[in-house]
Each structure stands twice: as structure tokens, then as C-alpha cells.
Amino acid sequence: MEADRFKQLTIREVQTGIKTGEFSAEELRKEFLTKIEKENPNLNAYLSVFSEKLTDTPAGALHGVPLAIKDNINLAGQITTAGSKILASHRSVYDAAVISKLRAAGATFLGKTNLDEFAMGSSTENSAFGVTKNPCDPTRVAGGSSGGSAAAVAAGLAVAALGSDTGGSIRQPAAFCGVVGLKPTYGRVSRHGLIAMASSLDQIGPLTKNVFDSALLLNVLSGRDPMDSTSVDQPIVDFTANLDKPIKNLKVAVPKEYFGSGLDSQVSETVTRAISQLQELGAKTETVSLPHSQYALAAYYLIMPAEVSSNLARFDGVRYGLAEAGDDLLDTYLASRSAGFGAEAKRRIMLGTYALSAGYYDAYYLRAQKVRTLIRQDFEKVFEKFDIIVGPTTPTTAFKIGEKKDPLAMYLADIYTVSVNLAGLPAISIPCGEVAGLPVGLQLIGRPFAEETILRVAHQYEMTKSK
């Protein structure tokens, strides 16, 4: 196979190539492993690579498709670090629900990808195992927290990948690396086997090279899981079936708050041109207001750390993970957590513990939850009249490695994405152009469980770019 074809190779092309005998699933896997061995030392997209074939590849919907898996998703028998020293030697004892589904569909697993520690970050600079570089410009970040997965897909080190999205962690790196990133509705995909960061916000989703592949992967990943009480029993549909259906007269809302101060002018121009292309496809656009969106970031950074402080309490140096000896049990806890957690994890644990503490719960956490309700109601009001909401995925293109040393400046990278998680909505980021050679993402937001609509609009837009 030609080397540059790896960057364009899609799931559909893998299916065709195996069917026609151009290559076998095993031959393709070995070619990807050779490319990873050559290029990953520079990118640091993978934390571990599976040199041995893990399973047979049944003739399912993903037969022989080489996938990368974010390293906070459990894969039986493999190291799962969540990007943290505290789990550096932790070996998963079971498959996450999504891994079981992918195995049954015949997928091939290439390895586990880098991420910000416990998915806490917007650049993958918070990983205990080094930063992942952006394939579009190695001096810049790949985004986060699913930076390794996005970089692997963009560089042709995987046909597609899985990530997790708590406040934009699939969509933001997809925008930075110029790939497609889909965050499903909360409850559409099982979280069983995902190492939890913030349980009311986390959702697993795909990073792919085109919209069709995202739809195809969602077909496999979706469904009620008795092991996850938050998963929802929704009808299983074929998300690829209506991708070619025209979007004429579709009602598209453009929030004015998404085009205010803080948005790079060239990114704004690029996104505005993309919205004009939706109009040319027959969609009807109108400016709307999401008045409480200005409070989304503040609410998110109270609710999320509160859940982090609860979820990360289990990593204590006793049951699993890094264990540092102490004089007594409390000393063991302190030593293990001090050595095992990085600066950002400690910051969020402390912030969350403070927000939940006596005397501050009502003033901070409870108020943030009330704002969350108002944000969700804003979306509900818009969706009474409109089919989708569109805007930029990120306020800027990928920034330089080491550029954002202030945590608050880093948090602003998620300003357009966190409200989607607070409301539990589906959203997708698709490439819509470049600024100075760096990709720009267009974000499409849908009603709960309306992935079919945002995928169709995204696909129709994608087709105009390919002509």
C-alpha cells in the first residue's frame, strides 16, 4: 500500500480492500504497525502498541478495521493508564462495553492512545507520559483530552479511534487536528469500562476521517447496556441510511454568543463561510440567543471537579495502581496520591472537594447545577423552532506547545463545547477550512438522540468540500 494512502484510508475503503483481496486484515494490521513504529516516536500519539494480534476478526461491520483506543477505556489484559503515573502499571481485567461491541464487529485494535491525565485537559500536555504533537504542525498541541486519538487518525496511524468527551475532549482535538469528532447524546453509548472523570458528563465517541465512518461506528457503539444505569434504551437505527438525504429547508440556529469576543477573527470568517455553504444547500439559518451560555464554563468547572473529587477517591494506593509505603493507612494514602497524581488532577480534586464541603455546597455546587438547568432550557427553547445549532468548535486554531501556562487560559479552549455536555446533547466537529495552514472545526449540535440529523447535515456539508 502506498504510504500516503494511510492518511486517507477510511473504513469503507478497508471493507472494499479486504473484500476484493487487495489486502487481508492481517496484512493491513502489520502495515499500520510498521507505520506506527516509524512515526509514533515523534508524535507520541500511542502510549502502548499491540504488536501481537489480540483477537480473531469476525466478518462483522468492522472486519479488519484498525482502530486506536483512548487509554482510559479498559481493554482486557492490556495496560490502561488514563495518562497517569498512579495507573502506570495497571492492567485491565475486563473489556469496556464498547470494546466488546467492537470485537464482535471484527475490529482490529492497534494500541492505546495518549491523553491528559484522567482526561483532565485541553491539550494532552497534562499526560504523565509526555505531550502528543499535532500532525499538522509538530510545534503545536493536538488538543485534548483525546489528543492521542485525534493525532493517530490525522497522521494515518489508525483508520479511526475512540475518545471520550467530558467537556469537548473529542470535538476540540478533532478540530485542532482536522478530523471528524462525534460526541453522542449522554446515554446513547455505554460508559461501562470507561475510567470515570465526571460521571454525569462523560461520553465515549468516535474520531474518524469522514462523517460516514462516524455514523458507521455509532451503529456499532450504540445501545442499552445493563451494566450502565445511565445508558438509555433507544431504538437501534442505521445512522448511515439517511446521510445522502438533502437538507433543504432545514432550520439552522446560529447563536450570537458564539461569535463574540475571544473568537479569533480568521476562525470566525472560516466558520461563517461554512454556514453560508449550508445556506447554499438549502438550509435556513437564523441568529438566536443562548443567554446563559456565558455561564457555562464557570458552571462546568464547579460541577466537573466535584465529580472528579468523588471518582478519583478510589485511587488510594491500596486496591490498585501506584502504592507508596507509609507509616500508617493515612500516610500511605497521602504518599501514593502525592506521587501518583499530576498538578492538574490535584488542582481539580482540591477545587471539587472545596465546592462540596460544608458551608460552600449551596454557594457553589448547587448554584452551578441550577445554572446547568438554565443552560439546558436555553437549548430546549431553541430546538422548539430549529433542527440544529451551528458555530465554531474552538475559539482559535491549535496553539503552541507550552503556550498556555495559565490554567484559566487553557480552560477557555472549551468555551463552545462544555455547554453541550452540561445539557447532555449530541454534537459533532467537522473540518471546515484552515487558517495559516491549521484546521478549523465547525460544530453542529442536535436535539437529544438526534445524531441522525447532525450526521446528515455534516455529511452534506462534507460532500460540498469534496467536490
N, C-alpha and C positions, 0 to 999 in steps of 0.2 A: 504494500500500500504506500502511496506517495506520502511523504512526511507531512506536508502542509494540509493534507486531507483530514488529519486528525482534528484540526480546529473547526472544520465544517461538518464532520460526521454526526448525523442525527440518529435517533432511534429508528426511524423509518428506513434510513439507509442501511443500518445494521441488519434490520429484518430482511431487507431485499438482498443484501450481500450474502447472508447465510443461506437464504432460500435458493439463490442462483448458483451457489457454490463458489462465489468469488473468494470467500474465506470461511473458515469454520469458527465456531465460538471460541475454541481454544487457541487457534492461531491469532485471533483478534486480541484476546486477553494478553498473550505473550508480547504482541506488538506494543500494546499500551504500557505494559510493564517495562519494556525497553525504553520507551519514551520517558516514562516517569523517572527511571534510573538516571537518565541523562539530564533532565531539566529540573527535577524537583529540588536538587541541592541549591539551586539559585532562587527558586520561588518560595520554597518551604510551604507548599500547599498541603502536602501529606505529612502526617506525624508517624504513620505506620503504613507499610505496603504489604499486601498479602501475596508473597511470591508463590505460594502453593495454592492450587485450585481448592476452594473451600467446599463446594458442593457440585453435584451434577446440575446441568442446566436443562430442566424440563422444557418441552416445547410450548411454553406459555406465551403471553403477550409480550414479554420482555426477554425472550430466549436469547441468551448470549450477549445481552446489552451490558457493557462495562460501566459500572456505577461507582461513585465515590460517596462515602458516608461520613457525615459530620461526627466528630469524636465525642459527642455527648449522647449518642444513640447506641444502645447496647447491642452487641453482636457476639453471640455465644463463643467463648473460647478465645476472644481477642481482647487486647488491652484497650480500655476505654478511659481516657484521662480527663475528659472535659476541659482540656487545656490547663490543668492544674497540677502542681507538684504533689498535692495531697492524694491524688489518684494516679500518680505516675506509673505504679506497678499493678494497678487494679485490673483484674481480668474478669470480663463479664461472664456470668454463669447462665444467662438466658438471652434469647433474641427479643428485641423490641417487637411489638406487633407489626410495625411497618416492615421490619426485616423479614419476618415470617411471610408476609404477603409478597415481598419482592422475590424471596426464594421460590415460593410456589409458582410465581410468574416466569421463573427461569433466568433472573438477572444474575450477572457476574459481579462480585464485589472486588474492587481493586485495592481498597485501603481506607483508612480513617483520616479525615482532614482536620487541619488546624482551626482553632477558634479562640476568641477571647475567653479567658478563664471563666468557666461555668456560664458561658455565653454573655458575659458582662463587658460590653464594649461595642464600639462602632468602627473599629479599625484593625482588629486582630493584633494590635500592639500589646494587649494585656495577656497574651498567651505566655505561659511559663516556658514555652519551647521555641520562642523567637517569633518575629513578625513574618507574616505572609506578604510577599511583594505582588504588586499589581502587574499582570502580564502586559498591560497596555503601556506601562511606564514603571520599571522596577524601582524607581526612586519614590514611588507613591504607594499608599496603602491600598489593600484590596477591599477595604470596608470590613464591617463586622456585624454581628459576631461570626457569621458564616463565611468569613473571608477565604478560608481554605477551599471550601466547596465551590465558591464563585470563581476563584482563580484557577482551580483544576479544570472547570468546564471551559472557561475563556481561553486557557492555554492549550486545550486539546489533550489534557491529561485524564479526561473522563468524558464519556458521551453525555452524561448527566450526573447530578448529585442530589443528595438530600441535605437540607439545612433545617434549622429551627428558627422561628421568628417570635420574639417576645415584645419587641417594640420597633421592628423594622429590620431584624437581623438576617432575613432572606432578601428583602427588596432593596435595602441600601447597598449591600455588596454587589447585588446583581446590577444596579445602576452604575456603580463605580467600575465594574469590570466589563460592562457591555453585554450582559446575558439576560435571560428571562428569569424572573424570580416570582414564584406564586406563594402567597400566604393564604391558605384556605380559611373558611369560616371556623371559628372556635367550635370544636366538637365534630367537625367533618372527618378528621383523621385522628386515630387513637394516639394518645401520648404515652401509653404503656411502654416502658423501656426507654423513655427519654429522661435523662438526668434533669430533674426539675430545677428551674431557676425561679420563675414566678408562675405558679400553677394556674392562675386564672387568666394568664396572658399567653403562655407558651403554645405554639402550634408548629407541627412538622410540615414541611412542604418541599417541592422540587425546585432545583435550579437547572435550567436547560438552555439549549441553543436556539430553540424556537418555541412558539406557543403550542403547536401541535404536540410536541413532546411533553410539555407541562400537562396538557389535557390527558394524554395517554397515561402518564404516571399517576395523575389524580384518580383515574379509573381504578388503578390497582390499589392505591393507598386508602381510598375512602371506605367507610363502613363502620357500623356499630361494633364496639368491642366490649364484651362483658368484663374485661379486666380494667377498663377505664370508665368510671362512672360519669365522666364529663362528655364522653362521646355520644353523639346523637344518632338516633335511628332514622336516617333519611333514606328515601328510595335511591337505589344504585342506578345511576344513569351513565350513558356513554357521553363523556364530555367532548369527544371529538366529532360527534354526529352532526352538530349544527354550526361548526366553525365557518363553513362557507356561506351561511345564510346572510344576506345583505343586512346592513344596519340603517337603512333608510328610515327616516322619521324617528329614530331612537332619540330619546331625550337625555341630553348630557349636561350635568351641572358643573360649573367652574367656580369654586369658592374664591371669593375675593381675598380672603385671609391668606391663601396660599401664594399670593403674588405681591406681598408687602415687603417691608424692609427685611433685610437679611438674605433675600434671594438674589443670587448673582445675576446681573443683567443679561449676560450671554446665555445662561441656563434658562432664564425667563423667555428670551427670544426663541430659543430652540423648542421649548415646550409649547409656546404659543403657536409656532408653525405646525407642530404636530396636531394641536387641537384644530387648526384650520384644515388639516388633511381629513380629520374626522368629519368636518362640515362638508368637504368635497365628496365624501362617501355618502352623504345624505343625512347625517346626524344633525339634530337641532340642539345648539348649545345656548346656554344662558348663564349669566353670572348670578351666583347665590351667596348667601352668608351662612357660615358656621360660627356663630358668635362666641361660643365657648371654646373654640379650638385654641385660642390664645392661652388657655389654662391647661391644655393637655399635657405639656411637658412637665409642668410642676406637679400635676396630679399623678402622672406616671412615675416620677421619681420620688414619690412617697409610697404609692401602692406597691410598686415593684420591689424596692428594698425591704419593705415589711415582709413580703412573702419570701424574699431571699433569706432574711434572718431566720425564718422558720425552717425553710427547706435545707439550709446548709448546716443546721444544728446537728444533723446526723453524722457529719464528718468530724469525728472526735478523737481519732487515733486508737479506738478500741475495737470497733467492729470490722472495719476495713480501711484500706488506704494507709497513708503515712502514719507511723507511730513513733513518737519521741518519748523516751523514758522520762518519768518524773518521780518526785518523792512520794506523791500520792495521786489519787484519781484526778483532782482538780489541776494539779501541776502537769499531769500527762495531757489533759485537755489543752491547757494553755500552750504548752511546748509544741504539741502536734499542730494546732491551728495556727500558731505564730509562724512556724516553719513552712506549713503547707499552703497557706493562702497568700495570694499576692496582694498588692496595695489596693487595687480596685475592689476586689472581693471583700477585703477588710472594711473599706470605706462604706460599701453598701450594707454590710452586716450591721455596722455600728449605726448608720443612718436609720435602717429599718427597725432595729431594736429600740432606738430612741423614739421613733414615731409611734411605736406600740406600747411604750412604757406608761405607767400610771401618771396621770396628770397631763399627758400630751396626746393620748389616743384621740380624744374628741377634737382637739385643736388641729391635728394634722391628718392622721389616717382616716378618721370618719369624715372629715370635711373633703378630703380627696375623693373618697368614694361617692359623696354627693355630687361633686363636680363630674365624676365619671358618668353618673346618671344623666346629667345635663348634656354632656357630650354625645351620649347615645341618643338622647331625644332630638338633638340637632340633626343628626343623621336621619333619624326616622322621619322628621318633618320634611327634609329634602327628598327623601325617597317616596314620599306621597305623590310627588309630581314628576320625578326624574328616574331614569333607569340606571344610570351610573354617575359617578363623580370622577372628574379627572383633574390632574395637576402634576407638579413636579414630584419626583420621588425624594430628591435631596436638594438642599439649597445651593450646593456647589458640586463641582466635579471632585474626583479623588484628590485628597490633599497629600502633601509631602509626609513621608515617614518622619516622625518626631516633631512635626509642626505644631500640633495641638497639645501642649503640655498642661493646659488648664482643663481640669475635668469638665467644668461648665461649658467651655467652648466645644469640647468633644460631644457633650450631650445634645447640643444644638444640631448635630448632624442628623438626628432622628426627629426633627421638628414636624415633618409632614407625615411621618409613619406611625408614631405612637398612638394617635387617636383611633386608628383602625383596630389596634389590639385592645384598647380600652373598651371599644364598642363590640368587639368580637366579630368584625366584618371580614369578608374576603377581599383581597387586593392583589394586584399584580403589577410588577415593574417590567417595562419593556424598553429596549434601546430606541431612542427617537432622534439620534443625531450626535454630534460631537462638538466640543469646544476646545480649541487648541489641541486637537488630536485625542482628547479624553472623552469617554462616553457620557451621555446624559440619559437619565431614565424618565419615562412617562409613567405615572402611577394611575391605575384605574381601580376604583373602589366600587363594590357592589352591595346590594342588599344581602342580608344573611342567607346563606346557601344558594346564592345566585352566581356561583362560579361560572356556570354555563354562559351567562351574559357577558361577564368581563373577559372571558376567554374568547368569545366570538368577536367582540369589538377589538381586542388586542390582535387577533389573527387577521381581521380585515385590514387593520392599520399596517400590520407587518407585510401583508401582500402588496400594499401600495409602495412600500420601501424597497421591495424586491424587484419591482418592475423596471 
